[in-house]
Amino acid sequence: MSLSQLRTFIEVYRRRSLSDGARALGITQPAASQHIASLEAQIGHPLFGRHSRGVHPTAIADDLAASVGGSLDTAEAAFASARARSANISGTIHIAAPSDLFSDLIVPRLGPLLDAGLDLRLHIGGRDALYGMLINDQVHLGIMSSQPTDDRLAYQCLGEEALLAVAAPAVAARIATKPLWQALNTVPHLAYDLDRPLLRTWLESNHIELSRLPTLTVPDLRILRIGLCAELGWTVLPDYLTLSERAAGLLVEIHAPIVAPTNAFYLVWAKASLRHPRVNMARDALVEVLRTGTR
C-alpha cells in the first residue's frame, strides 16, 4: 500500500469520480483505476461501486477515508511547506474572490507574493461560482465570507468585518427626523440583490423589518457605495469598504440601535492542493498579509 495509491483513493473518494480524481492528481484514468484495484486487492474488499455518473464508496471506503484522509492531507501539506522554505518557489497561483474584496482589501496587499516570485491570476465571482472554481481545480485559493461545508475543502478564518448601515449625510439627516424603524421603511434602500444578504443580517440583529423592496440592486458592493455617495438611499456595507468615504465625510454611519453585527471571512482551498509547494507558500503568505490588515 503506497502513498500514491492512498492519495488516488482519497481524491476519487472525495470527488466520487475516477476521471476527476485522476485529473486532480495529473495522472491518467487507467493509472487511477490501477491504484484503486491494487488497494482493493490488498484490502480484500471493493472500495467503490461504478455507475454511469461516477463511483459511490462502499462502507469499507468510508472507514478508510475517515482513517487516513486527514492525516494524509496534513503530511503532504507539511512536506510541501518544508520544500517551500528550502527552495526558491515560482509559478502561477490562481486566486478567486468577490470583486469588492479584491479591490479594497486583497490586491493592495499582494506585494509579498509577487516579491516571492509568484505570478498571480485573479478570478472574480459570487459564492457559488467561487466554490465551483475551487472544487473543479480552476483556482488554488479562494477568499469568501462564508464557511465551506464541502469536505473536499479546507479553510482558515482571516478576520471579521463589521457591517455598518451607511448613507450620505443628506440621506442620514432625513432618516434622523423619524424613529429609526419608520425612517428606514420610508427612505429608499439599496442592496446586493433581492435577498439582501448583508442588509438582512444587520436588520435581524437590530430587530427591524422592512416592508418594501430595495429601490436599486446590483451584485457589486463598490457600485452600491457609489450609489450611496450619489444620495440614492442607504444600505449596509462592510466597514472596510466605506472607510475612506466616512473619513472624508462623504458617508456617515447610521448607528445601530442594538449592535453592528460582524461577518467573518475565510481563505479556502481544496485539501489536495496543498501538496504543491507554491500553493502552500501562497496560502501562508496570504494569511499573513490579510490578517495584518483586518480587524
HUKAFEN-V83808 format. One record per pair of residues at least 4 apart in sequence whose C-alpha atoms are under 8 Angstrom apart, sorted by the first residue. I is the first residue (numbers start at 0). J is the second residue. D is the distance in Angstrom with one decimal. If there is no record, write none. Layout:
i,j,d
I,J,D
I,J,D
This chain:
i,j,d
0,4,6.6
0,5,7.4
0,37,8.0
0,38,6.6
0,41,7.3
1,5,6.4
2,6,6.1
3,7,6.2
3,34,7.8
4,8,6.2
4,34,5.0
4,35,6.8
4,37,7.9
4,38,7.0
5,9,6.2
6,10,6.2
6,71,7.5
7,11,6.1
7,20,6.8
7,21,7.2
7,24,7.4
7,31,6.2
7,34,6.8
7,35,7.3
8,12,5.9
8,34,7.5
8,35,6.2
9,13,6.1
9,64,6.4
9,68,6.3
10,14,6.1
10,20,4.9
10,21,7.8
10,23,7.5
10,24,7.9
10,271,7.6
11,15,5.4
11,16,5.4
11,17,5.4
11,19,7.2
11,20,4.6
11,21,7.6
12,16,7.4
12,55,7.8
12,56,6.7
12,60,7.7
12,64,7.5
13,150,7.4
13,151,5.9
14,19,6.5
14,20,6.3
14,151,7.7
15,19,8.0
15,20,7.9
15,53,5.8
15,54,5.2
15,55,6.1
15,56,7.7
16,20,6.0
16,52,7.8
16,53,4.6
16,54,5.5
17,21,6.0
17,28,6.4
17,31,6.6
17,32,7.0
17,53,6.9
17,54,7.2
18,22,6.1
18,27,7.9
18,28,5.4
19,23,6.2
20,24,6.4
20,31,7.6
21,25,6.0
21,26,5.1
21,27,5.7
21,28,5.4
21,30,7.8
21,31,5.7
22,26,6.2
22,27,7.1
22,28,7.8
23,136,6.9
26,30,6.5
26,31,7.0
27,31,6.4
28,32,6.1
29,33,6.1
30,34,6.3
31,35,6.3
32,36,6.1
33,37,6.1
34,38,6.3
35,39,6.2
35,46,7.7
36,40,6.2
37,41,6.3
38,42,6.1
39,43,5.6
39,44,5.5
39,45,5.3
39,46,6.2
40,44,7.1
44,59,7.4
45,57,7.1
45,59,7.6
46,56,5.8
46,57,5.4
46,58,7.8
46,59,6.2
46,60,4.9
47,54,5.9
47,55,5.4
47,56,4.4
47,57,5.5
47,60,7.1
48,54,5.5
48,55,5.3
48,56,6.4
48,57,7.0
49,53,6.2
49,54,4.5
49,55,6.6
50,54,5.7
50,55,7.7
56,60,5.5
56,61,6.6
57,61,6.4
58,62,6.4
59,63,6.2
60,64,6.0
61,65,6.2
62,66,6.2
63,67,6.2
63,68,7.8
64,68,5.0
65,69,7.5
66,70,7.8
67,71,5.9
68,72,6.3
69,73,6.2
70,74,6.1
71,75,6.1
72,76,6.1
72,270,6.5
72,271,6.6
72,273,7.8
72,274,7.8
73,77,6.1
74,78,6.2
75,79,6.1
75,273,7.1
75,274,5.1
76,80,6.0
76,273,5.1
76,274,5.3
76,275,8.0
76,279,6.9
77,81,6.2
78,82,6.3
78,274,7.5
79,83,6.1
79,273,6.9
79,274,5.4
79,275,5.9
79,276,4.4
79,279,6.5
80,84,6.3
80,276,6.0
80,279,5.9
80,280,6.7
81,85,6.3
82,86,6.2
82,276,6.2
83,87,7.1
83,88,6.2
83,276,5.1
83,277,6.6
83,279,7.5
83,280,6.2
88,115,7.5
88,116,6.9
88,117,7.6
88,276,7.3
88,277,5.9
89,115,7.5
89,116,5.1
89,117,5.1
89,118,7.6
89,277,6.7
90,116,7.3
90,117,5.3
90,118,6.0
90,277,7.0
91,117,5.8
91,118,4.6
91,119,5.7
91,120,7.2
92,117,6.8
92,118,6.2
92,119,5.1
92,120,6.2
92,138,7.6
92,139,6.4
92,140,8.0
92,277,7.6
92,278,6.8
92,281,7.5
93,119,5.9
93,120,4.7
93,121,5.9
93,122,7.3
93,137,7.6
93,138,4.7
93,139,5.3
93,140,6.6
94,119,7.2
94,120,6.2
94,121,5.0
94,122,6.1
94,138,5.8
94,139,6.1
94,140,4.9
94,141,5.6
94,142,7.8
95,121,5.7
95,122,4.5
95,123,5.7
95,124,7.2
95,129,6.4
95,132,7.9
95,138,6.6
95,140,6.4
95,141,4.6
95,142,6.4
96,100,6.5
96,101,6.4
96,121,7.9
96,122,6.6
96,123,5.4
96,124,6.3
96,125,7.7
96,129,6.9
96,141,5.7
96,142,5.0
96,143,6.1
97,101,6.5
97,123,5.4
97,124,5.3
97,125,5.9
97,126,7.8
97,142,7.7
97,143,7.1
98,102,6.1
98,123,5.6
98,124,7.2
98,219,7.1
99,103,6.1
99,104,7.7
99,219,6.8
99,220,6.0
99,221,6.0
99,240,7.7
100,104,5.2
100,105,6.0
101,105,4.7
101,106,5.3
102,106,6.0
102,107,7.6
103,107,7.2
103,239,7.4
103,240,6.5
104,108,7.3
104,239,7.6
104,289,7.7
104,292,7.9
105,109,6.6
105,289,7.0
108,288,6.2
108,289,7.1
109,113,6.6
109,285,7.7
109,288,7.7
110,114,6.0
111,115,6.1
111,284,7.3
111,288,8.0
112,116,6.9
112,117,5.9
112,281,6.6
112,284,6.6
112,285,7.8
113,117,5.2
113,118,6.4
113,119,7.6
117,277,7.9
122,138,8.0
123,129,7.8
124,128,5.5
124,129,5.8
125,129,6.1
126,130,6.4
126,143,7.0
126,145,7.8
127,131,6.2
128,132,6.2
129,133,6.4
129,141,6.8
130,134,6.2
130,141,8.0
131,135,5.9
132,136,6.1
132,137,4.8
132,138,5.7
133,137,6.1
133,138,5.4
133,139,6.5
133,140,7.0
133,141,7.1
133,152,7.9
133,268,6.5
133,269,6.1
134,151,7.2
134,152,7.5
134,269,6.4
136,269,7.8
139,268,6.2
139,269,7.2
139,272,6.6
139,278,6.8
140,266,6.9
140,267,5.8
140,268,4.9
140,269,7.8
140,278,8.0
140,282,7.3
141,266,5.7
141,267,5.0
141,268,6.3
142,264,7.1
142,265,5.6
142,266,4.6
142,267,6.1
143,264,5.5
143,265,5.5
143,266,6.8
143,267,7.6
144,262,7.0
144,263,5.9
144,264,3.9
144,265,6.1
145,263,7.3
145,264,6.3
145,265,6.9
146,154,7.5
146,264,7.6
146,265,6.7
147,152,6.9
147,153,7.5
147,154,7.3
147,267,7.6
148,152,7.6
151,269,5.9
151,270,6.0
152,267,6.8
152,268,5.6
152,269,4.4
152,270,5.4
153,267,5.8
153,268,5.5
153,269,6.1
153,270,5.6
154,265,6.3
154,266,5.5
154,267,4.3
154,268,6.3
155,265,5.5
155,266,5.3
155,267,6.6
156,263,7.0
156,264,6.1
156,265,4.4
156,266,6.4
157,263,7.5
157,264,6.0
157,265,5.3
157,266,6.5
157,286,6.5
157,289,6.7
157,290,5.6
157,293,7.8
158,263,5.8
158,264,6.0
158,265,7.5
158,290,6.4
158,293,6.0
158,294,6.0
159,261,6.2
159,262,5.4
159,263,4.2
159,264,6.2
159,293,7.0
159,294,5.9
160,237,5.7
160,238,6.2
160,239,7.2
160,261,5.5
160,262,5.3
160,263,6.3
160,264,7.7
160,293,7.7
160,294,6.8
161,237,5.6
161,238,5.3
161,259,6.5
161,260,6.0
161,261,4.3
161,262,6.3
162,197,7.2
162,201,6.8
162,235,6.3
162,236,5.6
162,237,4.6
162,238,5.9
162,259,5.9
162,260,5.6
162,261,5.7
162,262,7.0
163,201,7.7
163,235,5.3
163,236,5.6
163,237,6.2
163,238,6.0
163,252,6.5
163,253,7.4
163,254,7.8
163,255,7.9
163,259,6.1
163,260,7.9
164,198,7.9
164,201,7.7
164,233,7.1
164,234,5.6
164,235,4.2
164,236,6.6
164,252,5.7
164,253,5.2
164,254,7.0
164,255,7.4
165,171,7.8
165,227,7.8
165,233,5.8
165,234,5.8
165,235,6.0
165,236,7.3
165,250,6.4
165,251,5.6
165,252,4.5
165,253,5.4
166,170,5.9
166,171,5.6
166,227,5.6
166,228,7.3
166,230,7.3
166,232,6.5
166,233,4.6
166,234,6.8
166,250,5.4
166,251,5.7
166,252,6.7
166,253,7.1
167,171,6.1
167,227,5.9
167,228,5.6
167,229,7.6
167,230,5.6
167,232,7.8
167,233,7.7
167,249,5.9
167,250,4.4
167,251,6.1
168,172,6.1
168,248,7.6
168,249,7.0
168,250,6.0
168,251,6.0
169,173,6.5
169,230,7.2
170,174,6.4
170,186,7.9
170,230,6.3
170,232,6.5
170,233,7.3
171,175,6.2
171,233,7.9
171,251,7.2
171,253,6.8
172,176,6.8
173,177,7.8
173,182,7.8
173,186,7.7
174,178,8.0
174,179,6.8
174,182,5.0
174,183,6.7
174,186,6.9
175,179,7.1
175,182,7.5
176,182,7.6
177,181,6.5
177,182,5.4
178,182,6.0
179,183,6.0
180,184,6.5
180,207,6.1
180,208,7.5
181,185,6.4
182,186,6.0
183,187,7.6
183,188,7.7
183,209,7.3
184,209,5.6
184,210,6.5
184,211,6.8
186,232,6.5
186,233,7.6
187,213,6.8
187,214,6.0
187,231,7.2
187,232,4.9
187,233,6.7
188,213,5.2
188,214,6.0
188,215,7.2
188,231,7.8
188,232,4.9
188,233,4.8
188,234,5.6
189,213,5.3
189,214,6.0
189,215,4.9
189,216,5.9
189,223,6.8
189,231,7.9
189,232,6.3
189,233,6.1
189,234,5.3
190,195,5.5
190,198,7.1
190,213,6.2
190,215,6.5
190,216,4.9
190,217,6.8
190,223,7.2
190,234,6.4
190,235,7.8
191,195,5.9
191,196,7.3
191,216,5.3
191,217,5.1
191,218,4.7
191,219,6.5
191,220,6.7
191,223,7.6
192,196,7.7
192,216,5.1
192,217,6.2
192,218,6.3
193,212,7.3
193,213,7.0
193,216,7.0
194,199,7.8
195,199,5.5
196,200,6.4
197,201,6.5
197,235,6.1
197,236,6.8
198,202,6.2
198,234,6.5
198,235,5.0
198,236,7.7
199,203,6.0
200,204,6.1
200,260,7.3
201,205,6.3
201,235,7.2
201,259,6.7
201,260,6.2
202,206,6.0
202,207,5.0
202,208,6.5
203,207,6.2
203,208,7.6
204,257,7.3
204,258,6.6
204,259,7.6
204,260,6.7
205,255,6.8
205,256,6.3
205,257,5.3
205,258,6.4
216,223,8.0
217,222,7.2
217,223,7.0
219,223,6.7
220,224,6.3
220,236,7.3
221,225,6.5
221,240,7.6
222,226,6.3
223,227,6.3
223,234,8.0
224,228,6.4
224,240,7.9
224,241,7.3
225,229,6.3
226,230,6.5
226,231,5.5
226,232,7.4
227,231,5.6
227,232,5.9
227,233,6.2
227,234,7.7
227,250,7.5
228,249,6.3
228,250,6.6
236,240,6.8
236,241,7.4
237,241,7.3
238,242,6.2
241,245,6.0
241,250,7.5
242,246,6.2
243,247,6.2
244,248,6.1
244,249,5.0
244,250,5.5
245,249,5.9
245,250,4.8
245,251,5.5
245,252,7.7
254,259,7.9
255,259,5.7
266,282,8.0
266,286,7.5
268,272,7.0
269,273,7.7
272,278,6.8
272,279,8.0
273,278,5.8
273,279,5.1
274,278,7.8
274,279,7.3
275,279,6.4
276,280,6.1
277,281,6.0
278,282,6.0
279,283,6.3
280,284,6.1
281,285,6.0
282,286,6.2
283,287,6.3
284,288,6.3
285,289,5.8
286,290,5.9
287,291,6.2
288,292,6.7
289,293,6.4
290,294,7.7
